Amino acid sequence: MSESAQEFYGRWARCYDLIARETPGIARLRRRAAAACRLEPGDTVVEMGCGTGANLPYLREQVGPEGTVIGIDFTRPVLERARAATAEYDNVHVLQGDATEPPVGLEAARSFANGDDSVDGEDVAAGGVDAVLATFVVGMLADPAGAVDDWCELVGSGGHVVLANAARSDEWYAPPVNAVFRAIVVLSTPPTTRLRYDDPPHLRLDAKIDAAHARLRERAVAVADETHLFGVVRLTGGRLE
Ligand SMILES: C[S@@+](CC[C@H](N)C(=O)[O-])C[C@H]1O[C@@H](n2cnc3c(N)ncnc32)[C@H](O)[C@@H]1O
């Protein structure tokens, strides 16, 4: 999955960037997701699977010039776009890495100190991470609930974890919205050439998203639990006790 995902997002980086920034209603959702991180000026926030960086300016707005924003993604071409889009900020760092083994926090600092040069020494945020944001990412992970657990450990008590994901709508007007949603998921799930699935991708995606959001609700006190964009996008934010 991870190799085909990197190939897919790498190939479609420019097109994805357009959808990520220009879809009607998406800017409002991104601003809302950044606000749910409950950041203070000077804080450190990590975005897992940051893609082309569409959330990074909203996060930078929250932490201010003295804070730190770190975006992590494993696909190089999308990272290049994220880097170019945030070049004007010297406190926004974009790292290539796996969101399930992020190159941030104390562990990464230890690896760096032990000579692991795959970790960027300047950006490991060994001083602590105040919030983690992951938008439209957990559906691509093998163990989404496990990743949420790890992100909760990374922020620790008092920190925030925020998830936003597209899944089937439960609203009364759901059937046409869900039909469009299903088509988008099938077309945007690597490999795109496959027409028949034993286990349809939109159902697999729904199950993963349910598991990740449910785990966050179990582990944290809710600061946001809402739907956006005709009920298709779920936003869940929590504070760790
Ligand atoms: C649908 S895009 C979302 C990008 C961005 N979060 C947004 O809201 O526009 C999913 C991104 O997650 C990245 N991704 C998926 N699994 C990942 C992993 N295990 N580690 C790092 N990045 C990952 C992909 O490379 C892709 O850029």
The ligand as a Gaussian input file, in Angstrom:
#p B3LYP/6-31G(d) Opt

LIG

0 1
 C       -5.163000      12.386000       0.780000
 S       -3.554000      13.045000       1.052000
 C       -3.876000      14.258000       2.340000
 C       -2.832000      15.331000       2.388000
 C       -3.101000      16.462000       3.414000
 N       -3.176000      15.961000       4.771000
 C       -4.366000      17.221000       3.072000
 O       -5.237000      17.357000       3.922000
 O       -4.440000      17.736000       1.944000
 C       -2.780000      11.754000       1.952000
 C       -1.294000      12.013000       2.167000
 O       -0.835000      11.128000       3.170000
 C        0.447000      10.673000       2.813000
 N        0.662000       9.432000       3.554000
 C       -0.097000       8.299000       3.522000
 N        0.390000       7.370000       4.370000
 C        1.492000       7.929000       4.943000
 C        2.435000       7.466000       5.899000
 N        2.359000       6.235000       6.433000
 N        3.437000       8.291000       6.251000
 C        3.554000       9.527000       5.710000
 N        2.700000      10.024000       4.794000
 C        1.678000       9.237000       4.423000
 C        0.417000      10.557000       1.296000
 O        1.717000      10.630000       0.750000
 C       -0.443000      11.779000       0.921000
 O        0.366000      12.912000       0.691000

